[in-house]
């Protein structure tokens, strides 16, 4: 062994993946279900800055109404003596507002704009960077840190192209957003799935809008990233995030009227497109359920039996579990009763009206 190799042999080198707590951002429009999804992450505790967890049975800090209470909660967790595995800050854009309020009160200013010449935003970014650094104490203890955030649509002008286009981004200031994007190991965009259909008058209309998905890879339409080799699109369920956070808290069984023989625990959507049922069986399903097919697909997606493709969930019908597909076709009337019972429990969804609308669009 020469001198160079001997020197290298003494270096503290290590090869291979390193398991460590994750820093993640989960963002999307209001009402999409970010908080509910985060409640199924491993042993979470919520730092609720906007009162968005009141409808959930979760552990949360009380009295989070100021920047001091936010930093105090982080310090309390950093001191240890608890068994929480995930800190969920809901939401980071409201946390930024609390910091701006704190800085204004400290400097006796009415608004962050009153500092003049962008100085307020520079100070905001500096203080928020310190806050991000303070979260390292939680990561050292083995805790994941997850930011929930709202999305906003902004015009984006690419330097190498003429013109601009709309895209979804984090609803943060232009100074803080880059800090959060750089800090995060994963940025996951959550949105409803909407498809366009042409009306009789030639105008386009949106259909669907009930299905949700997690988007993991940056595109022109939205910010996203991950370091785990995730598929571009994931089913909207906590089990889909197991590669990022590990085992999730089990979701409670829905209080549905679905017959036991047709019930199956949700599973992650298939990552591959390997067919598990024949084309003939796919054709039988379409022929059996006909005009009811749109609602049936929504039910299958909700049950984790279907994933998504760029073309929509119908393209994944061949990925149905053969035994499940056989039960559907063996008792079609009973299966449809289960689907309608499920649909009746969704607030604002009229199953009959939905079927009539989808049938009209299909025509």
C-alpha positions in Angstrom: 0.0 0.0 0.0 1.5 3.3 -1.1 1.6 6.5 1.0 -1.5 7.9 -0.7 -3.6 4.8 -0.1 -2.4 4.7 3.5 -3.5 8.3 4.0 -6.9 7.6 2.5 -7.3 4.5 4.7 -7.0 6.7 7.8 -9.8 9.1 6.7 -13.3 8.7 8.4 -15.0 7.6 5.2 -18.4 5.8 5.0 -20.2 4.4 2.0 -23.9 3.7 1.4 -27.2 5.4 2.2 -27.6 6.9 5.6 -31.0 6.7 7.3 -31.9 10.0 9.1 -34.9 12.1 10.0 -36.5 14.0 7.1 -37.2 17.6 6.5 -40.2 17.9 4.3 -42.8 20.3 2.9 -46.3 19.3 2.0 -48.2 22.0 0.3 -51.3 22.6 -1.8 -54.6 24.5 -2.0 -56.8 25.0 1.1 -59.1 22.1 1.9 -57.2 19.4 0.0 -56.5 17.4 3.2 -52.9 18.3 4.1 -53.5 18.3 7.8 -55.4 15.0 7.8 -52.6 13.3 5.8 -49.9 14.7 8.2 -51.9 13.3 11.2 -51.0 9.8 10.0 -47.2 10.4 9.9 -45.2 8.6 12.7 -46.2 9.8 16.2 -46.9 13.5 15.2 -47.2 16.5 17.4 -48.7 19.6 15.8 -47.6 23.2 16.1 -50.9 24.7 14.9 -50.4 28.3 13.8 -53.8 28.8 12.3 -56.2 26.5 14.1 -56.5 24.0 11.3 -56.4 20.9 13.5 -59.5 21.5 15.6 -61.4 18.7 13.8 -58.7 16.0 14.3 -57.8 13.8 17.3 -54.1 14.9 17.4 -51.6 16.1 20.0 -51.0 19.8 19.6 -49.4 22.7 21.4 -51.9 25.1 22.8 -51.7 28.9 22.6 -49.6 29.1 19.4 -50.5 32.7 18.6 -47.1 34.4 18.4 -43.6 33.9 17.1 -42.4 33.5 20.7 -44.8 30.6 21.3 -43.5 28.9 18.1 -39.9 29.1 19.0 -40.8 28.1 22.6 -42.5 25.0 21.4 -39.5 24.0 19.3 -37.2 24.6 22.3 -39.4 22.4 24.5 -39.2 19.6 22.0 -35.5 20.0 21.7 -35.1 19.5 25.4 -36.3 15.9 25.0 -38.3 13.8 27.4 -41.0 12.9 24.9 -41.8 10.2 22.4 -42.9 12.2 19.4 -41.3 11.3 16.1 -42.7 14.1 13.8 -43.1 17.8 14.3 -45.8 19.2 12.0 -45.8 22.9 11.6 -49.3 23.8 10.3 -48.7 26.1 8.4 -45.3 27.6 7.6 -46.8 30.5 5.8 -48.7 31.5 8.9 -45.5 31.0 10.9 -43.8 33.5 8.6 -46.7 36.0 9.3 -46.1 35.5 13.0 -42.4 36.3 12.5 -43.2 39.4 10.5 -45.6 40.6 13.3 -42.8 39.9 15.9 -40.2 41.9 14.0 -42.6 44.8 13.4 -43.6 44.9 17.1 -40.0 44.8 18.1 -39.1 47.7 15.8 -42.4 49.6 16.5 -43.4 49.3 12.8 -46.9 48.9 11.4 -45.8 46.7 8.5 -42.8 44.8 7.2 -42.8 47.3 4.4 -42.2 50.2 6.8 -38.6 49.2 7.3 -37.9 50.7 3.8 -36.0 49.6 0.7 -36.7 45.9 1.3 -34.8 45.9 4.6 -37.8 44.3 6.4 -37.8 41.3 4.1 -34.0 40.9 4.4 -34.4 40.9 8.2 -37.3 38.4 7.8 -35.2 36.0 5.8 -32.3 36.3 8.2 -34.5 35.5 11.2 -36.3 32.7 9.4 -32.9 31.1 8.5 -32.0 31.1 12.2 -35.3 29.3 12.9 -34.5 26.6 10.3 -31.1 26.1 11.9 -32.8 25.7 15.3 -34.8 22.7 14.0 -31.5 20.8 13.7 -31.8 20.0 17.4 -35.0 18.0 16.6 -33.4 16.2 13.8 -30.5 15.2 16.0 -33.0 13.6 18.4 -34.5 11.6 15.5 -37.6 13.7 14.8 -38.9 14.4 11.3 -39.9 18.0 10.7 -42.8 18.6 8.3 -44.0 22.0 7.1 -47.5 22.2 5.8 -48.1 25.2 3.5 -50.7 26.7 1.3 -50.1 27.1 -2.4 -50.4 30.1 -4.6 -50.5 30.6 -8.3 -47.8 33.0 -9.6 -46.7 34.2 -13.1 -43.3 32.7 -13.9 -41.0 34.2 -16.5 -38.2 31.8 -17.7 -35.0 33.7 -18.5 -34.4 31.5 -21.6 -38.0 31.8 -23.1 -40.2 34.6 -24.2 -43.5 35.0 -22.4 -44.7 33.8 -19.0 -46.9 31.1 -17.5 -48.8 30.3 -14.3 -47.4 27.8 -11.8 -48.1 26.6 -8.3 -45.6 27.8 -5.7 -45.3 28.0 -1.9 -47.3 30.8 -0.4 -44.3 32.4 1.2 -42.4 35.7 0.6 -39.8 35.7 -2.2 -37.1 36.0 0.4 -38.2 33.0 2.6 -39.4 30.6 0.0 -35.9 29.8 -1.4 -34.7 29.1 2.1 -37.4 26.6 2.7 -37.0 24.9 -0.7 -33.2 24.5 -0.1 -33.8 23.3 3.5 -36.2 20.5 2.6 -35.3 17.0 1.6 -38.7 16.6 0.0 -41.3 19.0 -1.3 -44.6 17.3 -2.1 -47.4 19.1 -4.0 -50.9 18.0 -3.2 -53.8 18.8 -5.5 -57.2 17.6 -6.8 -57.2 15.7 -10.1 -59.2 17.6 -12.7 -59.7 16.7 -16.3 -61.0 18.8 -19.1 -64.0 17.8 -21.2 -65.6 19.6 -24.1 -69.2 20.7 -23.7 -71.8 20.7 -26.5 -71.1 24.4 -27.2 -67.4 23.6 -27.8 -66.2 25.2 -24.5 -64.1 23.3 -22.1 -65.2 22.4 -18.6 -63.4 20.8 -15.7 -64.7 17.4 -14.5 -63.7 15.3 -11.5 -62.0 17.3 -8.8 -62.6 14.8 -6.0 -59.6 12.6 -6.4 -56.3 13.8 -4.9 -52.7 12.9 -5.6 -49.2 13.7 -4.3 -46.8 15.1 -6.9 -43.1 14.5 -6.1 -41.1 15.8 -9.0 -40.5 19.4 -10.3 -42.4 20.4 -13.4 -43.3 23.6 -15.1 -46.7 23.6 -13.4 -45.5 23.3 -9.7 -42.5 23.1 -7.4 -41.7 19.6 -6.0 -38.7 17.5 -5.3 -37.6 14.3 -3.4 -34.4 12.4 -2.7 -36.0 9.0 -2.5 -36.6 8.0 -6.1 -40.4 8.3 -5.7 -42.7 8.0 -8.7 -43.8 11.3 -10.1 -47.3 10.8 -8.8 -48.4 9.0 -5.6 -51.8 8.0 -4.2 -53.1 10.4 -1.6 -52.5 8.2 1.5 -49.9 8.0 4.3 -48.7 4.6 3.3 -47.4 6.1 0.0 -45.0 8.2 2.1 -43.4 5.2 3.9 -40.2 5.4 1.8 -39.8 8.9 3.2 -40.9 8.7 6.8 -41.1 5.0 7.6 -44.2 3.3 9.0 -47.2 5.6 9.3 -49.9 5.8 12.0 -52.7 3.5 10.8 -55.7 5.3 9.5 -59.0 4.5 11.2 -61.4 2.3 9.3 -64.1 4.3 7.7 -67.6 3.9 9.1 -69.0 2.7 5.8 -71.7 0.3 4.8 -69.3 -1.5 2.5 -69.9 -5.3 2.8 -66.9 -7.1 4.4 -66.4 -9.3 1.4 -65.7 -6.2 -0.7 -63.7 -4.2 1.9 -59.9 -4.2 1.7 -57.4 -2.0 3.5 -56.0 0.8 1.3 -52.6 0.0 -0.2 -50.1 2.2 -2.0 -50.9 2.6 -5.7 -48.9 0.3 -8.0 -45.7 1.9 -9.1 -45.4 -0.2 -12.2 -47.9 -0.9 -15.0 -47.7 -4.7 -14.9 -51.1 -6.0 -15.7 -52.7 -8.3 -13.1 -56.0 -8.9 -14.8 -56.7 -9.7 -18.4 -58.0 -7.3 -21.0 -61.1 -9.5 -21.3 -61.8 -8.9 -17.5 -61.3 -5.2 -17.9 -63.8 -5.2 -20.8 -66.3 -7.1 -18.6 -66.0 -4.5 -15.8 -66.7 -1.7 -18.3 -69.6 -3.6 -19.7 -71.0 -4.6 -16.3 -71.0 -1.1 -14.7 -71.4 1.0 -17.8 -72.7 4.5 -16.9 -71.8 3.9 -13.3 -68.1 3.5 -14.2 -67.0 7.0 -13.1 -68.3 6.6 -9.6 -66.9 3.1 -9.4 -63.4 4.4 -10.4 -63.6 7.1 -7.6 -64.5 4.3 -5.1 -61.6 2.1 -6.3 -59.2 5.0 -6.0 -60.5 5.9 -2.5 -60.0 2.2 -1.5 -56.4 2.2 -2.8 -57.2 -0.3 -5.5 -56.3 2.0 -8.3 -53.4 4.4 -8.8 -52.9 7.2 -11.2 -51.2 7.7 -14.6 -50.8 10.8 -16.6 -53.9 9.9 -18.5 -56.0 9.4 -15.4 -57.0 6.5 -13.1 -59.0 4.6 -15.7 -55.8 3.7 -17.5 -54.8 1.7 -14.3 -57.9 -0.5 -14.3 -55.8 -3.5 -15.4 -53.8 -3.2 -12.1 -56.8 -4.3 -10.0 -56.2 -7.3 -7.8 -57.6 -10.4 -9.6 -59.5 -11.6 -6.5 -61.0 -8.1 -5.9 -62.0 -7.8 -9.6 -63.7 -11.2 -9.4 -65.7 -10.2 -6.3 -66.9 -7.1 -8.2 -68.1 -9.1 -11.2 -69.4 -11.9 -9.0 -71.8 -9.6 -7.1 -72.2 -6.5 -9.3 -75.4 -5.4 -7.6 -74.0 -5.7 -4.1 -70.8 -3.9 -5.2 -72.8 -1.0 -6.6 -74.7 -0.7 -3.4 -71.4 -0.5 -1.6 -70.2 2.2 -4.0 -73.4 4.3 -3.5 -73.2 3.9 0.3 -69.7 5.2 0.2 -70.7 8.1 -2.1 -73.6 9.1 0.2 -71.2 9.7 3.0 -69.2 12.3 1.1 -70.5 15.8 2.0 -71.9 17.6 -1.0 -71.7 14.6 -3.4 -75.0 13.6 -5.0 -74.3 10.1 -6.4 -77.2 10.2 -8.9 -76.3 13.7 -10.1 -72.7 12.7 -10.4 -73.5 9.7 -12.5 -75.8 11.8 -14.7 -73.2 14.5 -15.2 -70.4 12.0 -16.1 -72.7 10.2 -18.5 -73.6 13.5 -20.2 -69.9 14.3 -20.5 -69.2 10.9 -22.0 -71.9 11.4 -24.6 
